[in-house]
């Protein structure tokens, strides 16, 4: 799954993908002080992935063939309809990039640019055909992103959870909106199951509704 998906769906989400908050920007000193006061450990990278506390690894299973039957959620667990991703964080709460990923940060330590430098054509260096995402932190609850053919606005609540996202293609394509329903969380307050309601719409047509389900397994330091 791409970093863009990790930031949102993901992980985004995400790619969602796996920035939002300035709290605990770049180091452990400020975070340790907050922990001494009884507050949760937080960093901008953890916030990007809708996390808090001393997270080491997150494994997410995303189910893309989901139907709703009255109050129950029915998932299709056929491997073709399930994507599993893992992301890692160091002991200071920084996202650990994969081998071909490159990150750029602003003066507050927030991720403002991501690059995937793997070549997507044979014999072509990744630096010439890299996928990129750029971020603008509008406020503590709103992030704009541009790249990989889309312009997106992502809205977070005060618990570092994605309320929803609107995506507009930079060229012709489908407009997408998603809204999240959080169904379960662990003892540290990080969500472990989320139902997403997607609407996609092409020019001249009515919106199409679909569902996906994310389940996360979180390992802490």
C-alpha distance (Angstrom), angle and dihedral (degrees) to the residues before:
residue distance angle dihedral
X1 . . .
X2 3.78 . .
X3 3.79 124.6 .
X4 3.80 87.0 -111.7
X5 3.80 90.1 59.1
X6 3.79 91.1 44.1
X7 3.77 89.6 54.9
X8 3.73 90.1 58.3
X9 3.76 118.6 7.5
X10 2.26 79.4 -5.1
X11 2.48 147.3 71.9
X12 3.89 67.9 -77.5
X13 1.19 92.9 9.1
X14 2.53 53.2 -38.5
X15 1.38 97.2 -103.4
X16 2.51 62.3 38.5
X17 2.75 59.3 76.4
X18 3.37 111.1 -147.0
X19 8.80 116.1 -79.0
X20 3.59 107.4 80.2
X21 3.81 101.8 131.3
X22 3.80 127.3 47.8
X23 3.82 89.3 -147.4
X24 3.80 111.7 115.1
X25 3.75 92.5 3.6
X26 3.75 108.9 176.9
X27 3.77 115.3 -15.5
X28 3.76 147.1 39.0
X29 3.81 100.8 -113.6
X30 3.81 98.1 77.0
X31 3.79 90.8 41.1
X32 3.80 92.3 51.0
X33 3.79 89.6 51.6
X34 3.78 90.7 53.3
X35 3.80 90.7 48.9
X36 3.80 89.3 52.6
X37 3.81 87.5 56.9
X38 3.80 90.9 52.6
X39 3.81 97.0 -103.6
X40 3.79 124.0 131.7
X41 3.80 120.6 -94.7
X42 3.81 108.6 -104.5
X43 3.80 136.7 173.0
X44 3.79 133.0 175.9
X45 3.81 91.1 -111.1
X46 3.79 92.8 52.9
X47 3.80 89.6 47.7
X48 3.80 89.7 53.3
X49 3.80 88.7 60.5
X50 3.83 93.5 42.0
X51 3.80 92.9 -107.0
X52 3.77 141.2 126.8
X53 3.80 136.6 -179.0
X54 3.82 127.4 39.1
X55 3.79 99.1 -34.9
X56 3.80 117.5 177.1
X57 3.82 103.9 172.9
X58 3.80 137.5 2.5
X59 3.79 122.6 -161.7
X60 3.80 113.6 -167.6
X61 3.78 126.8 -168.3
X62 3.80 110.8 -162.3
X63 3.80 116.9 -164.2
X64 3.80 112.6 -159.1
X65 3.81 100.6 -178.6
X66 3.81 102.1 67.7
X67 3.79 130.6 150.1
X68 3.79 132.1 -174.6
X69 3.81 120.9 -132.4
X70 3.81 110.5 -174.1
X71 3.83 102.3 -61.7
X72 3.82 96.4 -17.7
X73 3.78 129.6 91.3
X74 3.80 117.2 -139.2
X75 3.79 117.2 -160.7
X76 3.77 129.9 -167.7
X77 3.80 106.3 -137.0
X78 3.81 95.7 -171.3
X79 3.84 104.1 135.6
X80 3.82 91.6 -121.1
X81 3.80 89.1 63.8
X82 3.82 97.3 45.6
X83 3.81 128.2 76.0
X84 3.81 120.2 -167.3
X85 3.80 120.9 -160.9
X86 3.78 135.1 177.0
X87 3.79 128.4 -158.6
X88 3.79 127.4 -176.2
X89 3.79 135.0 -152.9
X90 3.78 129.8 -164.5
X91 3.80 123.1 -126.4
X92 3.83 90.9 -89.1
X93 3.80 92.6 57.0
X94 3.81 97.3 -103.7
X95 3.80 121.0 143.8
X96 3.82 110.9 -111.6
X97 3.83 107.4 -134.0
X98 3.77 121.7 -139.4
X99 3.79 118.7 -113.4
X100 3.82 96.0 -89.8
X101 3.81 98.0 37.3
X102 3.79 123.9 102.2
X103 3.81 125.4 -167.3
X104 3.79 132.2 -161.7
X105 3.79 121.9 -162.3
X106 3.80 135.4 -163.8
X107 3.79 126.4 -127.9
X108 3.82 90.3 -81.5
X109 3.78 93.2 53.9
X110 3.80 96.0 -107.3
X111 3.80 119.4 141.7
X112 3.81 108.4 -107.6
X113 3.81 100.3 164.5
X114 3.80 135.7 28.3
X115 3.81 127.0 -171.6
X116 3.78 131.2 -169.8
X117 3.79 104.2 -156.1
X118 3.79 97.8 -175.2
X119 3.81 109.9 123.7
X120 3.79 111.8 -111.1
X121 3.80 93.7 -164.8
X122 3.78 126.0 50.3
X123 3.79 117.1 -95.3
X124 3.81 91.9 6.7
X125 3.80 117.4 118.9
X126 3.79 113.7 -117.3
X127 3.76 91.6 -125.8
X128 3.82 89.6 68.7
X129 3.80 97.3 48.3
X130 3.77 103.1 31.4
X131 3.77 124.6 150.0
X132 3.79 112.5 -130.0
X133 3.79 139.5 -171.3
X134 3.80 124.9 -168.0
X135 3.80 124.7 -163.7
X136 3.78 134.9 -154.4
X137 3.79 116.2 -165.5
X138 3.78 102.8 -143.9
X139 3.81 94.4 175.4
X140 3.79 140.1 -31.1
X141 3.81 88.3 -76.4
X142 3.83 104.4 35.0
X143 3.81 130.7 62.0
X144 3.81 127.0 178.0
X145 3.80 119.1 -155.2
X146 3.78 132.8 -171.9
X147 3.77 129.5 -171.3
X148 3.79 147.3 75.7
X149 3.79 89.4 57.6
X150 3.80 98.6 -53.9
X151 3.79 143.8 92.3
X152 3.81 112.6 -150.9
X153 3.78 139.7 -177.5
X154 3.80 116.7 -157.9
X155 3.82 122.5 -167.3
X156 3.81 121.8 -157.5
X157 3.79 129.1 -168.5
X158 3.80 123.7 -135.2
X159 3.82 91.0 -90.4
X160 3.82 91.9 63.2
X161 3.81 92.5 -105.1
X162 3.78 124.3 135.3
X163 3.80 109.4 -113.3
X164 3.79 92.9 -174.6
X165 3.77 147.2 -42.1
X166 3.80 134.9 -138.3
X167 3.80 119.6 -156.8
X168 3.80 125.5 -166.3
X169 3.83 119.6 -172.2
X170 3.78 115.0 -123.7
X171 3.82 87.9 -139.4
X172 3.80 131.2 21.1
X173 3.78 113.3 -41.6
X174 3.78 146.1 95.3
X175 3.79 124.8 -40.9
X176 3.79 111.3 -135.0
X177 3.79 133.5 -162.5
X178 3.79 127.3 178.0
X179 3.80 133.1 -170.1
X180 3.79 124.4 -167.6
X181 3.80 133.4 -139.1
X182 3.80 113.4 -166.0
X183 3.80 111.7 -145.8
X184 3.81 106.5 174.6
X185 3.80 142.8 7.8
X186 3.80 138.5 -173.2
X187 3.79 128.9 -113.0
X188 3.82 91.7 -86.2
X189 3.79 93.8 55.9
X190 3.81 98.8 -105.0
X191 3.77 114.0 134.5
X192 3.79 117.5 -112.4
X193 3.82 101.5 -179.5
X194 3.79 130.1 35.2
X195 3.79 133.5 174.4
X196 3.81 114.5 -152.3
X197 3.80 123.9 -158.6
X198 3.80 111.6 -153.6
X199 3.79 128.6 -164.6
X200 3.80 120.0 -170.8
X201 3.77 124.5 -176.1
X202 3.78 134.1 -176.0
X203 3.78 123.1 -160.0
X204 3.80 110.7 -77.1
X205 3.81 95.7 11.4
X206 3.80 136.6 95.2
X207 3.82 119.6 -104.9
X208 3.80 118.0 -87.2
X209 3.81 117.0 -140.4
X210 3.82 124.0 -146.5
X211 3.80 137.4 159.2
X212 3.79 138.5 -136.9
X213 3.80 132.1 -176.5
X214 3.81 128.4 -147.0
X215 3.80 124.1 -161.5
X216 3.80 119.1 -173.2
X217 3.78 131.5 -161.1
X218 3.81 109.7 -161.8
X219 3.82 125.1 -162.1
X220 3.81 118.4 -164.5
X221 3.79 133.5 -157.5
